[in-house]
């Protein structure tokens, strides 16, 4: 039963992601200095679940590419913290991590 769920979930998430990309910027919500559009909200919700699914290792094992993408996102966060300071670096780097890793997964 779980395998059928996983087969349906990935195409459904991909379709929802692409549909939300088509929304104009006027449909975004501002929280402080962060602008949350539809696809960002979707990625914020599903990225932790997709990371857990990746490292559970039931269906597939993480590959070198997975680790390289995670390393890239971590390096960008570190670079933004050094360049812009801790507060702005974590805010900008965090959303970059979600957009990069979430979209990849």
C-alpha positions in Angstrom: 0.0 0.0 0.0 2.8 2.4 0.8 4.5 1.9 -2.6 1.3 3.0 -4.4 1.2 6.1 -2.2 4.8 6.9 -3.1 4.1 6.4 -6.8 1.2 8.8 -6.7 2.8 11.4 -4.3 5.8 12.3 -6.5 3.9 13.2 -9.7 1.3 15.0 -7.6 3.9 17.1 -5.8 5.7 17.9 -9.1 2.4 19.0 -10.7 1.5 21.1 -7.7 5.0 22.7 -7.7 4.8 23.6 -11.4 1.2 24.9 -11.1 2.3 27.1 -8.2 5.2 28.4 -10.2 2.7 29.9 -12.7 1.0 32.1 -10.1 1.8 35.8 -10.4 3.8 37.5 -7.6 0.6 39.3 -6.5 -0.5 36.0 -4.9 2.5 36.0 -2.4 2.3 36.8 1.3 4.9 38.9 3.0 6.0 37.9 6.5 8.4 40.6 7.7 11.1 40.9 5.1 10.3 37.5 3.6 8.0 37.0 0.6 6.3 33.7 0.5 4.9 32.7 -2.8 2.8 29.6 -3.4 5.7 27.4 -4.5 7.8 28.5 -1.5 5.1 27.5 0.9 4.8 24.1 -0.8 8.6 23.6 -0.6 8.7 24.7 3.1 6.1 22.1 3.9 7.5 19.2 1.8 11.3 19.6 2.1 11.7 18.2 5.6 9.5 15.2 4.7 11.5 14.6 1.5 14.8 14.8 3.4 13.5 12.3 5.9 12.4 10.0 3.0 15.8 10.3 1.4 17.8 9.4 4.5 15.4 6.6 5.6 17.0 4.5 2.9 14.0 2.2 2.4 13.5 2.6 -1.4 16.8 4.2 -2.4 20.1 5.1 -0.8 21.5 8.7 -1.1 24.0 9.1 -3.9 26.9 11.3 -4.4 24.8 13.8 -6.2 22.4 14.1 -3.2 25.4 14.9 -0.9 26.8 17.4 -3.4 23.5 19.3 -3.6 23.3 19.4 0.2 26.9 20.5 0.4 26.3 23.2 -2.2 23.3 24.5 -0.2 25.2 24.5 3.1 28.2 26.3 1.4 25.8 29.0 0.1 24.3 29.5 3.6 27.8 29.8 5.0 28.9 32.3 2.3 25.7 34.4 2.9 26.3 34.4 6.6 29.9 35.6 6.1 28.9 38.2 3.5 25.6 39.6 4.9 25.9 38.8 8.6 24.1 36.1 10.6 20.5 37.3 10.5 20.3 38.2 6.8 22.5 35.3 5.9 20.4 32.7 7.7 17.2 34.2 6.3 18.4 34.4 2.7 20.4 31.1 2.9 17.5 29.3 4.5 15.1 30.1 1.7 17.8 29.3 -0.8 18.3 25.9 0.9 14.6 25.2 0.7 14.3 26.3 -3.0 17.5 24.4 -4.1 17.2 21.2 -2.1 13.4 21.0 -2.0 13.1 21.4 -5.8 15.9 18.9 -6.3 14.2 16.3 -4.1 
